[in-house]
Amino acid sequence: MNLTGKKAVVVGGASGMGRATAEALAAGGAHVAILDREGSAGKDVATEIGAIFHPLDITDHEGAEQVLAAAVGDLGGLHVAVNTAGGGTVKKTLGRSGPHDLESFQKVVDLNLVSTFNLNRLQALHMSHNEPEDDERGVIVNTSSIAAFEGQIGQVAYSAAKAGIAAMALVMARDLGPLGIRVLAIAPSLFATGATAKFTDEQVAPLVEDAAFPKRMGRPEEFAKLALAIVDNAMLNGQALRLDAGQRFAPR
């Protein structure tokens, strides 16, 4: 898909990998809407890159439908959706204080998996109204994690949620293929976003020692480059692409 003039939303676009992706989409000629939490830097980022901003709590599923519709209305359509918002917690299935509580497990799954699916189903609806270009109407890019494939101790909730996002890619691509809508997930390793961006070299070294090359955390712009490559290449579809420098998580 040629980006020039296309309409794109980036959920979680106020910081980290989402921000880098929003910047890259805008630089590539797309009209961009950033959707992120109230109080985030989303409005400032939008102003910097000539985008629009709508505050969004992705766990408010009914509210998300309204916010997405407003953003698409402002853009005048939707061709590209990149979803990067999420988070996790660290708890063992059975720890010293007892079994993993269901409440926090459900919250992590709701934040990552359920909220992503809710956005995807709505994004697909908006994309379905597009006139096809080379038979293509839209591209959805979600964010999984290499924890989906080799989660570490204490990542049971996060790994389950991210594995769900990875597994949805093929099924949703099959569901939406007749409409000309592609669906993929990016599964990054450790990236320099949020708190990890402040880590010293000494702190980072043991976290990436099992990477093949380079032995460092990923950079947000490297996530953005892959997202744009996905948009550009129509043969990419229905899979989770690892972005991990050949790293395989050890148990801890």
Buried (B, 14 or more C-beta within 10 A) or exposed (E): BBBEEBBBBBBBBBBBBBBBBBBBBBBBEBBBBBBBBEEBBBBEBBEEBEBBBBBBBBBEBEEBBEBBBBBBEEBEBBBBBBBBBBEBBEBEEEEEEEEBEEEEBEBBBBBBBBBBBBBBEBBBBBBBEBEEBEEBBBBBBBBBBBBBBEBBEBBBBBBBBBBBBBBBBBEBBEBBEEBBBBBBBBBBBBBBBEEBEEBEEEEBEEBBEBBEEEBBBBBBBBBBBBBBEBBEEBEBBBBBBBBBBEBEBEEE
